[in-house]
């Protein structure tokens, strides 16, 4: 690349700017002049309208994508630069990753990708690397995470592994997939494992160690599986790290704290291959987690094949310059494409079930549906004023219209396909982040509101609740129940009966929803969203609307604190949120997700008084990554 984009942020923008200004300098480091027609870029901090720009003119905004027209006749000679000042931004960036994430020049000869510099802060801003995770401390040479409820080991021994048997085949295969270069946990010199059922809490297990054998007592098939994973972890740690040993005499008794121990995985904004999603399931099983919440659709992409609606994957599963869905985030002009076939999704569900993991599919609605609207015409009010609202992510008019009958026909076909693929009793239908101005410039939606007696403040959210209740009934007609984000309780809300809501907007939302009668999964962005920056420092990366979420904060967060004891609803469990705007590569995924996913896993499994931060820091390094 011979063109380099230098980007700087200043809090001093136009008087009405909410986020200060950007100064972009496109330097020509080559030996030939460049004649740009336009600069195309994706930026987490977006240009605010009406645009105030010096050195270029805004042509289009679509999500994070912006196209800026170059001044007529502009030429960038070698050693010179094209300077652009963007004086009005949607919000102030908080770190170096929240500026331009990708950029290219449109020229007569084609597209020219730009090499990007980090977003530079105002002079005097403190800079420095992210503090590393502490080395931690081990009081026992036991490599087991999440930590068990009770450990009583009288004697330790050098590792010998486990004697092969039919019952150990699946856990040995799991270990081999996760650690392909590690010593195997099965050995002809290993100790045999004996099994026996026992009366203990659901999913519970007990390991009794003697020099001759290991006895695994279990409450149920899940407890048996958890005990086997625990044995595999113990042997793996002892065989691969000299700090660890295998128990020779003693016992471990264990069961999970919460029934729901989940991870949400967004594959819509940045696609992950089916092999990567399968590996994510393996990682969850190794952490003894039992739910994979698969976020399959969003504005940026539709990732699941719906056989009766082939345009969803033909059109809505790809984005790029000149396509209905434009490049976003770290995409260059060629964008990205990807979806999962029915066969791939079914295979994933079956593989996850063999590991004790249930897959919860999410089809977001009624907002976050730019991809659906790009592929299927007729799902909005043609009389609605174009660009009459924008989502918080910058997409114009991105919600299906609750007054249009075709919406329910199309979504009915989607639900039919989803229910064929996924056995989960719950189907997650989103319900989040519908802009409060949605549908207010739609004559059809306003007529529906009038017919339903909806008027005054909050009309959008009350229409949304009407839509979600209809979708809830459509699920009930198919023998399924509704899961959704916490906004599903707004505007009159959906029925709490057989409904599960995910409290994400604040720590307090879990208690609010329980008081309203809903069963709840606690997944607050302020503690459990793994796309949040891990530090308030400028040189950290990640989003920041929930504040900085370092691993220690995730680990120490207590999800039951402040919950009512007399509420009609219950907190069923907890979940990590892995949103992918910032996670464009596997390396970034790993850097952001770990060790915080392990922290959520231990909080979901281990009672709070048995947790220990220094021990966690030492043990989390043993865990596999994507």
Order of alpha helices (4+ residues) and beta strands (2+ residues): beta-beta-beta-beta-beta-beta-beta-beta-beta-beta-beta-alpha-beta-beta-beta-alpha-beta-beta-alpha-beta-beta-beta-alpha-beta-beta-alpha-beta-alpha-alpha-beta-alpha-alpha-beta-beta-alpha-beta-alpha-alpha-beta-alpha-alpha-alpha
